[in-house]
């Protein structure tokens, strides 16, 4: 298996985690600060892993 493909799969997994954290908000308070921060970190990681995977495949 190519390492670029592994990075793309990892990016998709991290993107799913960011989406899951973003969707889990409290009904009364909305999203908390740590939820937004963790979703942002996961989103940035997903974008970096996906970009690295694409560059690795090219």
C-alpha distance (Angstrom), angle and dihedral (degrees) to the residues before:
residue distance angle dihedral
X1 . . .
X2 3.76 . .
X3 3.82 117.7 .
X4 3.80 91.2 -133.5
X5 3.78 89.7 59.4
X6 3.80 90.4 50.5
X7 3.81 89.5 53.2
X8 3.80 90.9 50.2
X9 3.79 90.9 50.8
X10 3.80 90.3 48.5
X11 3.80 90.0 50.4
X12 3.80 90.4 52.7
X13 3.79 91.4 48.7
X14 3.80 91.6 50.8
X15 3.80 91.2 46.6
X16 3.79 89.3 54.1
X17 3.79 90.0 50.5
X18 3.78 91.6 50.9
X19 3.81 90.5 49.8
X20 3.80 91.2 48.4
X21 3.80 92.8 51.8
X22 3.81 91.6 44.9
X23 3.82 91.6 52.8
X24 3.82 94.9 48.7
X25 3.79 99.7 84.0
X26 3.77 128.8 150.7
X27 3.79 115.8 -107.4
X28 3.79 94.7 -133.3
X29 3.81 104.9 31.8
X30 3.79 102.2 29.3
X31 3.79 119.2 -146.2
X32 3.78 117.4 -9.9
X33 3.79 125.1 -137.5
X34 3.81 95.1 -106.4
X35 3.82 90.6 50.4
X36 3.78 91.5 53.8
X37 3.81 91.7 45.0
X38 3.81 93.5 49.6
X39 3.80 92.1 46.4
X40 3.81 89.9 50.6
X41 3.81 92.2 49.3
X42 3.80 91.5 48.9
X43 3.79 91.7 46.5
X44 3.80 92.0 51.0
X45 3.81 90.4 47.5
X46 3.80 91.1 49.2
X47 3.79 91.8 50.8
X48 3.80 92.4 48.5
X49 3.80 93.4 47.3
X50 3.80 92.1 47.3
X51 3.80 93.1 47.6
X52 3.80 91.1 48.1
X53 3.80 90.2 48.8
X54 3.79 92.2 50.9
X55 3.79 92.0 47.3
X56 3.79 89.9 47.4
X57 3.80 90.9 53.6
X58 3.81 93.1 49.0
